[in-house]
């Protein structure tokens, strides 16, 4: 099965919702560096973090997967 490309999707929805990386990282309680690594796809986020990101961005996990 192909690896999910969360970083690209997270970045797209973050920008669509008007968040900066710094704002979203602060709301998630993670470092700006960690969020940047996820968005650049050099780190794979845990499923729970993906769910938390979806909650903060007011999107469903299904919407995130479909992008």
PDB file of N, CA, C and O in Angstrom, chain B, residues numbered from 101:
ATOM      1  N   UNK B 101       0.837  -1.187   0.000  1.00  0.00           N
ATOM      2  CA  UNK B 101       0.000   0.000   0.000  1.00  0.00           C
ATOM      3  C   UNK B 101       0.883   1.252   0.000  1.00  0.00           C
ATOM      4  O   UNK B 101       1.910   1.293   0.678  1.00  0.00           O
ATOM      5  N   UNK B 102       0.488   2.243  -0.741  1.00  0.00           N
ATOM      6  CA  UNK B 102       1.262   3.471  -0.859  1.00  0.00           C
ATOM      7  C   UNK B 102       1.200   4.286   0.429  1.00  0.00           C
ATOM      8  O   UNK B 102       0.149   4.387   1.062  1.00  0.00           O
ATOM      9  N   UNK B 103       2.328   4.861   0.804  1.00  0.00           N
ATOM     10  CA  UNK B 103       2.411   5.700   1.995  1.00  0.00           C
ATOM     11  C   UNK B 103       1.601   6.978   1.789  1.00  0.00           C
ATOM     12  O   UNK B 103       1.682   7.617   0.740  1.00  0.00           O
ATOM     13  N   UNK B 104       0.824   7.336   2.803  1.00  0.00           N
ATOM     14  CA  UNK B 104       0.019   8.564   2.748  1.00  0.00           C
ATOM     15  C   UNK B 104       0.935   9.780   2.774  1.00  0.00           C
ATOM     16  O   UNK B 104       1.876   9.824   3.566  1.00  0.00           O
ATOM     17  N   UNK B 105       0.680  10.752   1.934  1.00  0.00           N
ATOM     18  CA  UNK B 105       1.488  11.966   1.897  1.00  0.00           C
ATOM     19  C   UNK B 105       0.797  13.058   2.712  1.00  0.00           C
ATOM     20  O   UNK B 105       0.200  13.985   2.163  1.00  0.00           O
ATOM     21  N   UNK B 106       0.891  12.927   4.023  1.00  0.00           N
ATOM     22  CA  UNK B 106       0.199  13.855   4.917  1.00  0.00           C
ATOM     23  C   UNK B 106       0.727  15.268   4.820  1.00  0.00           C
ATOM     24  O   UNK B 106      -0.049  16.221   4.889  1.00  0.00           O
ATOM     25  N   UNK B 107       2.006  15.425   4.664  1.00  0.00           N
ATOM     26  CA  UNK B 107       2.608  16.758   4.690  1.00  0.00           C
ATOM     27  C   UNK B 107       2.027  17.714   3.674  1.00  0.00           C
ATOM     28  O   UNK B 107       1.663  18.840   4.012  1.00  0.00           O
ATOM     29  N   UNK B 108       1.939  17.281   2.449  1.00  0.00           N
ATOM     30  CA  UNK B 108       1.388  18.103   1.372  1.00  0.00           C
ATOM     31  C   UNK B 108      -0.064  18.469   1.662  1.00  0.00           C
ATOM     32  O   UNK B 108      -0.488  19.600   1.426  1.00  0.00           O
ATOM     33  N   UNK B 109      -0.810  17.513   2.170  1.00  0.00           N
ATOM     34  CA  UNK B 109      -2.223  17.730   2.460  1.00  0.00           C
ATOM     35  C   UNK B 109      -2.414  18.681   3.640  1.00  0.00           C
ATOM     36  O   UNK B 109      -3.260  19.575   3.604  1.00  0.00           O
ATOM     37  N   UNK B 110      -1.621  18.476   4.675  1.00  0.00           N
ATOM     38  CA  UNK B 110      -1.706  19.345   5.854  1.00  0.00           C
ATOM     39  C   UNK B 110      -1.369  20.782   5.461  1.00  0.00           C
ATOM     40  O   UNK B 110      -2.072  21.716   5.847  1.00  0.00           O
ATOM     41  N   UNK B 111      -0.302  20.955   4.700  1.00  0.00           N
ATOM     42  CA  UNK B 111       0.088  22.301   4.262  1.00  0.00           C
ATOM     43  C   UNK B 111      -1.035  22.969   3.456  1.00  0.00           C
ATOM     44  O   UNK B 111      -1.348  24.139   3.674  1.00  0.00           O
ATOM     45  N   UNK B 112      -1.630  22.227   2.536  1.00  0.00           N
ATOM     46  CA  UNK B 112      -2.693  22.783   1.690  1.00  0.00           C
ATOM     47  C   UNK B 112      -3.893  23.223   2.531  1.00  0.00           C
ATOM     48  O   UNK B 112      -4.403  24.328   2.345  1.00  0.00           O
ATOM     49  N   UNK B 113      -4.343  22.383   3.440  1.00  0.00           N
ATOM     50  CA  UNK B 113      -5.496  22.746   4.271  1.00  0.00           C
ATOM     51  C   UNK B 113      -5.149  23.863   5.260  1.00  0.00           C
ATOM     52  O   UNK B 113      -5.980  24.725   5.543  1.00  0.00           O
ATOM     53  N   UNK B 114      -3.917  23.842   5.784  1.00  0.00           N
ATOM     54  CA  UNK B 114      -3.498  24.909   6.708  1.00  0.00           C
ATOM     55  C   UNK B 114      -3.584  26.261   6.016  1.00  0.00           C
ATOM     56  O   UNK B 114      -4.117  27.221   6.573  1.00  0.00           O
ATOM     57  N   UNK B 115      -3.057  26.331   4.805  1.00  0.00           N
ATOM     58  CA  UNK B 115      -3.087  27.587   4.050  1.00  0.00           C
ATOM     59  C   UNK B 115      -4.512  27.971   3.679  1.00  0.00           C
ATOM     60  O   UNK B 115      -4.883  29.143   3.754  1.00  0.00           O
ATOM     61  N   UNK B 116      -5.307  26.990   3.281  1.00  0.00           N
ATOM     62  CA  UNK B 116      -6.699  27.236   2.921  1.00  0.00           C
ATOM     63  C   UNK B 116      -7.484  27.827   4.096  1.00  0.00           C
ATOM     64  O   UNK B 116      -8.353  28.678   3.906  1.00  0.00           O
ATOM     65  N   UNK B 117      -7.169  27.367   5.307  1.00  0.00           N
ATOM     66  CA  UNK B 117      -7.865  27.837   6.505  1.00  0.00           C
ATOM     67  C   UNK B 117      -7.243  29.103   7.094  1.00  0.00           C
ATOM     68  O   UNK B 117      -7.745  29.636   8.083  1.00  0.00           O
ATOM     69  N   UNK B 118      -6.149  29.590   6.490  1.00  0.00           N
ATOM     70  CA  UNK B 118      -5.559  30.860   6.904  1.00  0.00           C
ATOM     71  C   UNK B 118      -4.616  30.806   8.094  1.00  0.00           C
ATOM     72  O   UNK B 118      -4.373  31.828   8.735  1.00  0.00           O
ATOM     73  N   UNK B 119      -4.086  29.638   8.396  1.00  0.00           N
ATOM     74  CA  UNK B 119      -3.130  29.496   9.498  1.00  0.00           C
ATOM     75  C   UNK B 119      -1.704  29.624   8.987  1.00  0.00           C
ATOM     76  O   UNK B 119      -1.390  29.180   7.883  1.00  0.00           O
ATOM     77  N   UNK B 120      -0.847  30.231   9.791  1.00  0.00           N
ATOM     78  CA  UNK B 120       0.585  30.146   9.531  1.00  0.00           C
ATOM     79  C   UNK B 120       1.073  28.861  10.197  1.00  0.00           C
ATOM     80  O   UNK B 120       0.371  28.276  11.022  1.00  0.00           O
ATOM     81  N   UNK B 121       2.257  28.436   9.840  1.00  0.00           N
ATOM     82  CA  UNK B 121       2.828  27.258  10.505  1.00  0.00           C
ATOM     83  C   UNK B 121       2.944  27.507  12.002  1.00  0.00           C
ATOM     84  O   UNK B 121       2.629  26.633  12.810  1.00  0.00           O
ATOM     85  N   UNK B 122       3.398  28.700  12.368  1.00  0.00           N
ATOM     86  CA  UNK B 122       3.590  29.022  13.785  1.00  0.00           C
ATOM     87  C   UNK B 122       2.272  28.973  14.558  1.00  0.00           C
ATOM     88  O   UNK B 122       2.220  28.444  15.668  1.00  0.00           O
ATOM     89  N   UNK B 123       1.216  29.519  13.976  1.00  0.00           N
ATOM     90  CA  UNK B 123      -0.093  29.513  14.647  1.00  0.00           C
ATOM     91  C   UNK B 123      -0.610  28.093  14.852  1.00  0.00           C
ATOM     92  O   UNK B 123      -1.067  27.742  15.940  1.00  0.00           O
ATOM     93  N   UNK B 124      -0.534  27.285  13.809  1.00  0.00           N
ATOM     94  CA  UNK B 124      -1.049  25.925  13.917  1.00  0.00           C
ATOM     95  C   UNK B 124      -0.206  25.102  14.889  1.00  0.00           C
ATOM     96  O   UNK B 124      -0.751  24.359  15.707  1.00  0.00           O
ATOM     97  N   UNK B 125       1.096  25.227  14.807  1.00  0.00           N
ATOM     98  CA  UNK B 125       1.971  24.485  15.722  1.00  0.00           C
ATOM     99  C   UNK B 125       1.649  24.838  17.172  1.00  0.00           C
ATOM    100  O   UNK B 125       1.579  23.951  18.023  1.00  0.00           O
ATOM    101  N   UNK B 126       1.454  26.122  17.458  1.00  0.00           N
ATOM    102  CA  UNK B 126       1.141  26.554  18.822  1.00  0.00           C
ATOM    103  C   UNK B 126      -0.184  25.958  19.288  1.00  0.00           C
ATOM    104  O   UNK B 126      -0.282  25.475  20.416  1.00  0.00           O
ATOM    105  N   UNK B 127      -1.205  25.986  18.430  1.00  0.00           N
ATOM    106  CA  UNK B 127      -2.510  25.434  18.798  1.00  0.00           C
ATOM    107  C   UNK B 127      -2.458  23.921  19.000  1.00  0.00           C
ATOM    108  O   UNK B 127      -3.221  23.373  19.796  1.00  0.00           O
ATOM    109  N   UNK B 128      -1.571  23.257  18.289  1.00  0.00           N
ATOM    110  CA  UNK B 128      -1.436  21.806  18.415  1.00  0.00           C
ATOM    111  C   UNK B 128      -0.530  21.408  19.577  1.00  0.00           C
ATOM    112  O   UNK B 128      -0.521  20.250  19.995  1.00  0.00           O
ATOM    113  N   UNK B 129       0.227  22.369  20.095  1.00  0.00           N
ATOM    114  CA  UNK B 129       1.155  22.069  21.178  1.00  0.00           C
ATOM    115  C   UNK B 129       2.396  21.333  20.707  1.00  0.00           C
ATOM    116  O   UNK B 129       2.982  20.545  21.449  1.00  0.00           O
ATOM    117  N   UNK B 130       2.796  21.598  19.451  1.00  0.00           N
ATOM    118  CA  UNK B 130       4.016  21.002  18.905  1.00  0.00           C
ATOM    119  C   UNK B 130       4.940  22.123  18.447  1.00  0.00           C
ATOM    120  O   UNK B 130       4.517  23.273  18.323  1.00  0.00           O
ATOM    121  N   UNK B 131       6.180  21.792  18.200  1.00  0.00           N
ATOM    122  CA  UNK B 131       7.126  22.825  17.778  1.00  0.00           C
ATOM    123  C   UNK B 131       6.922  23.178  16.307  1.00  0.00           C
ATOM    124  O   UNK B 131       6.438  22.371  15.513  1.00  0.00           O
ATOM    125  N   UNK B 132       7.298  24.385  15.977  1.00  0.00           N
ATOM    126  CA  UNK B 132       7.257  24.845  14.589  1.00  0.00           C
ATOM    127  C   UNK B 132       8.154  23.960  13.723  1.00  0.00           C
ATOM    128  O   UNK B 132       7.809  23.644  12.585  1.00  0.00           O
ATOM    129  N   UNK B 133       9.287  23.570  14.261  1.00  0.00           N
ATOM    130  CA  UNK B 133      10.219  22.705  13.541  1.00  0.00           C
ATOM    131  C   UNK B 133       9.564  21.367  13.201  1.00  0.00           C
ATOM    132  O   UNK B 133       9.683  20.875  12.079  1.00  0.00           O
ATOM    133  N   UNK B 134       8.877  20.788  14.176  1.00  0.00           N
ATOM    134  CA  UNK B 134       8.219  19.495  13.969  1.00  0.00           C
ATOM    135  C   UNK B 134       7.149  19.605  12.898  1.00  0.00           C
ATOM    136  O   UNK B 134       7.067  18.743  12.023  1.00  0.00           O
ATOM    137  N   UNK B 135       6.322  20.650  12.945  1.00  0.00           N
ATOM    138  CA  UNK B 135       5.289  20.837  11.924  1.00  0.00           C
ATOM    139  C   UNK B 135       5.925  21.030  10.547  1.00  0.00           C
ATOM    140  O   UNK B 135       5.442  20.485   9.555  1.00  0.00           O
ATOM    141  N   UNK B 136       6.996  21.799  10.490  1.00  0.00           N
ATOM    142  CA  UNK B 136       7.701  22.005   9.222  1.00  0.00           C
ATOM    143  C   UNK B 136       8.224  20.697   8.648  1.00  0.00           C
ATOM    144  O   UNK B 136       8.142  20.467   7.441  1.00  0.00           O
ATOM    145  N   UNK B 137       8.760  19.844   9.510  1.00  0.00           N
ATOM    146  CA  UNK B 137       9.266  18.540   9.055  1.00  0.00           C
ATOM    147  C   UNK B 137       8.132  17.666   8.527  1.00  0.00           C
ATOM    148  O   UNK B 137       8.304  16.944   7.545  1.00  0.00           O
ATOM    149  N   UNK B 138       6.979  17.735   9.177  1.00  0.00           N
ATOM    150  CA  UNK B 138       5.815  16.977   8.703  1.00  0.00           C
ATOM    151  C   UNK B 138       5.395  17.492   7.331  1.00  0.00           C
ATOM    152  O   UNK B 138       5.167  16.706   6.411  1.00  0.00           O
ATOM    153  N   UNK B 139       5.294  18.804   7.195  1.00  0.00           N
ATOM    154  CA  UNK B 139       4.860  19.382   5.923  1.00  0.00           C
ATOM    155  C   UNK B 139       5.851  19.111   4.789  1.00  0.00           C
ATOM    156  O   UNK B 139       5.450  18.976   3.633  1.00  0.00           O
ATOM    157  N   UNK B 140       7.123  19.033   5.112  1.00  0.00           N
ATOM    158  CA  UNK B 140       8.137  18.714   4.098  1.00  0.00           C
ATOM    159  C   UNK B 140       8.250  17.208   3.864  1.00  0.00           C
ATOM    160  O   UNK B 140       9.014  16.746   3.017  1.00  0.00           O
ATOM    161  N   UNK B 141       7.466  16.459   4.639  1.00  0.00           N
ATOM    162  CA  UNK B 141       7.413  15.003   4.565  1.00  0.00           C
ATOM    163  C   UNK B 141       8.735  14.328   4.912  1.00  0.00           C
ATOM    164  O   UNK B 141       9.050  13.251   4.408  1.00  0.00           O
ATOM    165  N   UNK B 142       9.498  14.980   5.780  1.00  0.00           N
ATOM    166  CA  UNK B 142      10.707  14.341   6.291  1.00  0.00           C
ATOM    167  C   UNK B 142      10.402  13.601   7.598  1.00  0.00           C
ATOM    168  O   UNK B 142      11.238  12.850   8.100  1.00  0.00           O
ATOM    169  N   UNK B 143       9.197  13.819   8.147  1.00  0.00           N
ATOM    170  CA  UNK B 143       8.702  13.081   9.321  1.00  0.00           C
ATOM    171  C   UNK B 143       7.263  12.673   9.069  1.00  0.00           C
ATOM    172  O   UNK B 143       6.487  13.416   8.469  1.00  0.00           O
ATOM    173  N   UNK B 144       6.922  11.491   9.531  1.00  0.00           N
ATOM    174  CA  UNK B 144       5.571  10.949   9.386  1.00  0.00           C
ATOM    175  C   UNK B 144       4.812  11.194  10.699  1.00  0.00           C
ATOM    176  O   UNK B 144       5.254  10.743  11.755  1.00  0.00           O
ATOM    177  N   UNK B 145       3.681  11.898  10.644  1.00  0.00           N
ATOM    178  CA  UNK B 145       2.932  12.152  11.880  1.00  0.00           C
ATOM    179  C   UNK B 145       2.185  10.900  12.341  1.00  0.00           C
ATOM    180  O   UNK B 145       1.771  10.071  11.530  1.00  0.00           O
ATOM    181  N   UNK B 146       2.024  10.782  13.655  1.00  0.00           N
ATOM    182  CA  UNK B 146       1.206   9.711  14.231  1.00  0.00           C
ATOM    183  C   UNK B 146      -0.247   9.948  13.825  1.00  0.00           C
ATOM    184  O   UNK B 146      -0.649  11.084  13.575  1.00  0.00           O
ATOM    185  N   UNK B 147      -1.017   8.891  13.761  1.00  0.00           N
ATOM    186  CA  UNK B 147      -2.427   8.997  13.386  1.00  0.00           C
ATOM    187  C   UNK B 147      -3.173   9.947  14.321  1.00  0.00           C
ATOM    188  O   UNK B 147      -4.015  10.722  13.868  1.00  0.00           O
ATOM    189  N   UNK B 148      -2.880   9.896  15.602  1.00  0.00           N
ATOM    190  CA  UNK B 148      -3.556  10.767  16.570  1.00  0.00           C
ATOM    191  C   UNK B 148      -3.271  12.240  16.276  1.00  0.00           C
ATOM    192  O   UNK B 148      -4.161  13.077  16.422  1.00  0.00           O
ATOM    193  N   UNK B 149      -2.054  12.565  15.868  1.00  0.00           N
ATOM    194  CA  UNK B 149      -1.722  13.947  15.530  1.00  0.00           C
ATOM    195  C   UNK B 149      -2.463  14.380  14.267  1.00  0.00           C
ATOM    196  O   UNK B 149      -2.925  15.518  14.182  1.00  0.00           O
ATOM    197  N   UNK B 150      -2.580  13.497  13.299  1.00  0.00           N
ATOM    198  CA  UNK B 150      -3.330  13.823  12.072  1.00  0.00           C
ATOM    199  C   UNK B 150      -4.779  14.141  12.446  1.00  0.00           C
ATOM    200  O   UNK B 150      -5.361  15.096  11.931  1.00  0.00           O
ATOM    201  N   UNK B 151      -5.355  13.348  13.335  1.00  0.00           N
ATOM    202  CA  UNK B 151      -6.734  13.608  13.789  1.00  0.00           C
ATOM    203  C   UNK B 151      -6.842  14.954  14.496  1.00  0.00           C
ATOM    204  O   UNK B 151      -7.805  15.694  14.295  1.00  0.00           O
ATOM    205  N   UNK B 152      -5.858  15.261  15.317  1.00  0.00           N
ATOM    206  CA  UNK B 152      -5.851  16.541  16.036  1.00  0.00           C
ATOM    207  C   UNK B 152      -5.745  17.710  15.050  1.00  0.00           C
ATOM    208  O   UNK B 152      -6.410  18.732  15.221  1.00  0.00           O
ATOM    209  N   UNK B 153      -4.920  17.557  14.032  1.00  0.00           N
ATOM    210  CA  UNK B 153      -4.779  18.588  12.993  1.00  0.00           C
ATOM    211  C   UNK B 153      -6.108  18.773  12.273  1.00  0.00           C
ATOM    212  O   UNK B 153      -6.540  19.901  12.036  1.00  0.00           O
ATOM    213  N   UNK B 154      -6.749  17.677  11.928  1.00  0.00           N
ATOM    214  CA  UNK B 154      -8.058  17.756  11.264  1.00  0.00           C
ATOM    215  C   UNK B 154      -9.062  18.501  12.142  1.00  0.00           C
ATOM    216  O   UNK B 154      -9.816  19.338  11.645  1.00  0.00           O
ATOM    217  N   UNK B 155      -9.077  18.210  13.423  1.00  0.00           N
ATOM    218  CA  UNK B 155      -9.983  18.904  14.348  1.00  0.00           C
ATOM    219  C   UNK B 155      -9.713  20.396  14.357  1.00  0.00           C
ATOM    220  O   UNK B 155     -10.642  21.198  14.267  1.00  0.00           O
ATOM    221  N   UNK B 156      -8.439  20.777  14.467  1.00  0.00           N
ATOM    222  CA  UNK B 156      -8.079  22.198  14.504  1.00  0.00           C
ATOM    223  C   UNK B 156      -8.434  22.919  13.211  1.00  0.00           C
ATOM    224  O   UNK B 156      -8.791  24.097  13.232  1.00  0.00           O
ATOM    225  N   UNK B 157      -8.338  22.217  12.091  1.00  0.00           N
ATOM    226  CA  UNK B 157      -8.629  22.820  10.797  1.00  0.00           C
ATOM    227  C   UNK B 157     -10.104  22.661  10.399  1.00  0.00           C
ATOM    228  O   UNK B 157     -10.514  23.092   9.322  1.00  0.00           O
ATOM    229  N   UNK B 158     -10.881  22.044  11.272  1.00  0.00           N
ATOM    230  CA  UNK B 158     -12.321  21.826  11.047  1.00  0.00           C
ATOM    231  C   UNK B 158     -12.606  21.066   9.747  1.00  0.00           C
ATOM    232  O   UNK B 158     -13.477  21.436   8.960  1.00  0.00           O
ATOM    233  N   UNK B 159     -11.840  19.994   9.558  1.00  0.00           N
ATOM    234  CA  UNK B 159     -12.061  19.103   8.416  1.00  0.00           C
ATOM    235  C   UNK B 159     -12.110  17.681   8.920  1.00  0.00           C
ATOM    236  O   UNK B 159     -11.614  17.383  10.006  1.00  0.00           O
ATOM    237  N   UNK B 160     -12.703  16.805   8.141  1.00  0.00           N
ATOM    238  CA  UNK B 160     -12.749  15.398   8.524  1.00  0.00           C
ATOM    239  C   UNK B 160     -11.474  14.695   8.048  1.00  0.00           C
ATOM    240  O   UNK B 160     -10.782  15.164   7.145  1.00  0.00           O
ATOM    241  N   UNK B 161     -11.191  13.575   8.674  1.00  0.00           N
ATOM    242  CA  UNK B 161     -10.050  12.769   8.240  1.00  0.00           C
ATOM    243  C   UNK B 161     -10.266  12.311   6.797  1.00  0.00           C
ATOM    244  O   UNK B 161      -9.314  12.216   6.023  1.00  0.00           O
ATOM    245  N   UNK B 162     -11.498  12.034   6.444  1.00  0.00           N
ATOM    246  CA  UNK B 162     -11.818  11.622   5.069  1.00  0.00           C
ATOM    247  C   UNK B 162     -11.488  12.732   4.068  1.00  0.00           C
ATOM    248  O   UNK B 162     -10.948  12.462   2.995  1.00  0.00           O
ATOM    249  N   UNK B 163     -11.815  13.986   4.420  1.00  0.00           N
ATOM    250  CA  UNK B 163     -11.468  15.117   3.534  1.00  0.00           C
ATOM    251  C   UNK B 163      -9.960  15.200   3.343  1.00  0.00           C
ATOM    252  O   UNK B 163      -9.476  15.441   2.237  1.00  0.00           O
ATOM    253  N   UNK B 164      -9.223  14.998   4.433  1.00  0.00           N
ATOM    254  CA  UNK B 164      -7.763  15.054   4.374  1.00  0.00           C
ATOM    255  C   UNK B 164      -7.239  13.951   3.452  1.00  0.00           C
ATOM    256  O   UNK B 164      -6.324  14.182   2.662  1.00  0.00           O
ATOM    257  N   UNK B 165      -7.815  12.764   3.553  1.00  0.00           N
ATOM    258  CA  UNK B 165      -7.356  11.653   2.722  1.00  0.00           C
ATOM    259  C   UNK B 165      -7.676  11.860   1.251  1.00  0.00           C
ATOM    260  O   UNK B 165      -6.931  11.396   0.387  1.00  0.00           O
ATOM    261  N   UNK B 166      -8.771  12.548   0.951  1.00  0.00           N
ATOM    262  CA  UNK B 166      -9.204  12.699  -0.427  1.00  0.00           C
ATOM    263  C   UNK B 166      -8.443  13.756  -1.213  1.00  0.00           C
ATOM    264  O   UNK B 166      -8.462  13.735  -2.443  1.00  0.00           O
ATOM    265  N   UNK B 167      -7.782  14.667  -0.540  1.00  0.00           N
ATOM    266  CA  UNK B 167      -7.067  15.733  -1.247  1.00  0.00           C
ATOM    267  C   UNK B 167      -5.983  15.159  -2.124  1.00  0.00           C
ATOM    268  O   UNK B 167      -5.273  15.907  -2.797  1.00  0.00           O
TER     269      UNK B 167
END
